[in-house]
Amino acid sequence: MADDKLDGFTVPWEYFTVETSYEHPVPIMGRNFTFLYAMGTGRYLDAYAKETTAYIRIRMEANYTSLYIFTVGNVDEIWTWEPANYTVIHEGVVDIITLEVKSQMFRPMMEDLLLTFNVKPWYDLDGDGKVDIKDIAIATRAFGSHTGHPRWIPVCDLNNDEKVDIRDLALIAGSFGKTY
């Protein structure tokens, strides 16, 4: 705890940590993903708070490309969209992305976090790191299906045309034997 003078009064400053975890599946719409996470503390913290810091840790298990992270928000009636500085640590097939976002001095945090990335177009349907006969078997079970069909497996619709057909099987066959 530290003390500061504010309008002639001594004000004790308390430091605390709030941990939040977001985890949710997202339906695949093409291969592009965008997430907006609320971080703005504007309505919750007193304007006299010296500085607010958000320590962010993102665990990425997707085989992604084109990762961009921004802070976005309405500060003083002006919309901001700023690239965030982040660090990526590779832990096997998982990436840990960390960053810190600080509020302006004596202002609550008004920005939120925007994360956008693309998923690499690879065809390992069972997630074992290789494209093999098991992946073809999964797609074969869904072959001939479409959105709403009882055998529909969305991950097998590799070209995103809302049906599983020979074109999807050809994509798997074209990657057969590849490991990731």
NUDRENDO-676051 format. One record per residue (C-alpha): residue in three letters; x, y, z; residue number from 1. Coordinates in steps of 0.1 Angstrom, whole numbers, plus 5000, padded with zeros to 4 digits. Example, Ala and Ser with C-alpha at 12.3 -4.5 7.8 and 13.67 -1.06 7.14 Angstrom:
% residues 2
ALA  5123  4955  5078  1
SER  5137  4989  5071  2
% end
This chain:
% residues 180
MET  5000  5000  5000  1
ALA  5012  5035  4992  2
ASP  5000  5070  5001  3
ASP  4995  5100  4979  4
LYS  4983  5136  4985  5
LEU  4950  5144  4968  6
ASP  4934  5178  4973  7
GLY  4952  5181  5007  8
PHE  4941  5147  5019  9
THR  4963  5116  5023  10
VAL  4948  5088  5002  11
PRO  4960  5052  5007  12
TRP  4963  5033  4974  13
GLU  4955  4996  4975  14
TYR  4969  4972  4950  15
PHE  4949  4940  4941  16
THR  4947  4914  4914  17
VAL  4915  4902  4897  18
GLU  4919  4870  4876  19
THR  4895  4863  4848  20
SER  4894  4833  4825  21
TYR  4875  4831  4792  22
GLU  4872  4798  4775  23
HIS  4846  4790  4749  24
PRO  4842  4771  4717  25
VAL  4836  4792  4686  26
PRO  4818  4779  4655  27
ILE  4841  4779  4625  28
MET  4830  4804  4599  29
GLY  4856  4801  4572  30
ARG  4891  4801  4587  31
ASN  4891  4836  4602  32
PHE  4884  4844  4638  33
THR  4879  4876  4657  34
PHE  4873  4879  4694  35
LEU  4865  4910  4715  36
TYR  4872  4907  4753  37
ALA  4859  4933  4776  38
MET  4887  4948  4797  39
GLY  4874  4984  4802  40
THR  4871  4992  4838  41
GLY  4858  5027  4833  42
ARG  4825  5022  4851  43
TYR  4840  5001  4879  44
LEU  4871  5020  4891  45
ASP  4873  5054  4906  46
ALA  4889  5080  4883  47
TYR  4914  5086  4911  48
ALA  4931  5053  4906  49
LYS  4966  5060  4895  50
GLU  4969  5033  4868  51
THR  4952  5000  4859  52
THR  4972  4972  4844  53
ALA  4957  4942  4826  54
TYR  4981  4912  4825  55
ILE  4968  4890  4797  56
ARG  4978  4854  4790  57
ILE  4963  4836  4760  58
ARG  4967  4799  4754  59
MET  4965  4792  4716  60
GLU  4960  4756  4707  61
ALA  4950  4763  4671  62
ASN  4973  4760  4642  63
TYR  4970  4797  4634  64
THR  4986  4824  4611  65
SER  4982  4862  4609  66
LEU  4978  4869  4646  67
TYR  4969  4905  4654  68
ILE  4961  4919  4688  69
PHE  4947  4954  4693  70
THR  4933  4975  4721  71
VAL  4901  4992  4710  72
GLY  4879  5016  4728  73
ASN  4862  5050  4731  74
VAL  4885  5073  4750  75
ASP  4873  5109  4754  76
GLU  4847  5104  4727  77
ILE  4874  5093  4702  78
TRP  4875  5057  4690  79
THR  4910  5042  4693  80
TRP  4924  5011  4676  81
GLU  4960  5005  4686  82
PRO  4982  4975  4679  83
ALA  4993  4958  4711  84
ASN  5028  4945  4719  85
TYR  5028  4909  4728  86
THR  5052  4880  4733  87
VAL  5047  4844  4720  88
ILE  5063  4815  4738  89
HIS  5061  4781  4720  90
GLU  5054  4752  4743  91
GLY  5052  4722  4719  92
VAL  5020  4725  4698  93
VAL  5007  4753  4721  94
ASP  5016  4789  4720  95
ILE  5013  4811  4751  96
ILE  5008  4848  4742  97
THR  5013  4874  4769  98
LEU  5009  4911  4770  99
GLU  5002  4940  4794  100
VAL  4978  4968  4788  101
LYS  4980  4999  4810  102
SER  4955  5026  4815  103
GLN  4965  5063  4812  104
MET  4977  5078  4844  105
PHE  4948  5087  4867  106
ARG  4923  5073  4842  107
PRO  4904  5040  4843  108
MET  4910  5015  4815  109
MET  4887  5023  4787  110
GLU  4900  4999  4761  111
ASP  4890  4963  4753  112
LEU  4911  4936  4737  113
LEU  4906  4926  4701  114
LEU  4922  4894  4689  115
THR  4921  4882  4652  116
PHE  4938  4853  4635  117
ASN  4934  4828  4607  118
VAL  4936  4791  4611  119
LYS  4960  4773  4587  120
PRO  4942  4752  4561  121
TRP  4954  4718  4572  122
TYR  4933  4687  4573  123
ASP  4942  4668  4605  124
LEU  4906  4662  4615  125
ASP  4913  4641  4646  126
GLY  4940  4665  4659  127
ASP  4968  4640  4663  128
GLY  4993  4662  4643  129
LYS  4993  4642  4611  130
VAL  4970  4637  4581  131
ASP  4964  4600  4577  132
ILE  4938  4573  4571  133
LYS  4920  4582  4604  134
ASP  4912  4617  4590  135
ILE  4899  4602  4557  136
ALA  4877  4578  4578  137
ILE  4862  4608  4597  138
ALA  4854  4626  4565  139
THR  4840  4594  4549  140
ARG  4815  4591  4577  141
ALA  4802  4626  4569  142
PHE  4805  4622  4531  143
GLY  4773  4632  4514  144
SER  4760  4652  4544  145
HIS  4752  4689  4546  146
THR  4743  4714  4573  147
GLY  4715  4699  4594  148
HIS  4720  4663  4581  149
PRO  4723  4636  4608  150
ARG  4758  4627  4597  151
TRP  4770  4663  4594  152
ILE  4804  4669  4609  153
PRO  4812  4706  4604  154
VAL  4850  4701  4606  155
CYS  4848  4679  4575  156
ASP  4835  4707  4554  157
LEU  4870  4719  4545  158
ASN  4861  4742  4517  159
ASN  4832  4758  4537  160
ASP  4805  4751  4511  161
GLU  4781  4736  4538  162
LYS  4784  4701  4524  163
VAL  4809  4672  4526  164
ASP  4817  4660  4491  165
ILE  4846  4647  4470  166
ARG  4862  4682  4470  167
ASP  4867  4679  4508  168
LEU  4881  4644  4505  169
ALA  4905  4657  4478  170
LEU  4918  4683  4502  171
ILE  4926  4657  4528  172
ALA  4942  4634  4502  173
GLY  4963  4663  4490  174
SER  4978  4667  4525  175
PHE  4980  4629  4532  176
GLY  5012  4620  4551  177
LYS  5019  4656  4563  178
THR  5026  4661  4600  179
TYR  5022  4693  4620  180
% end
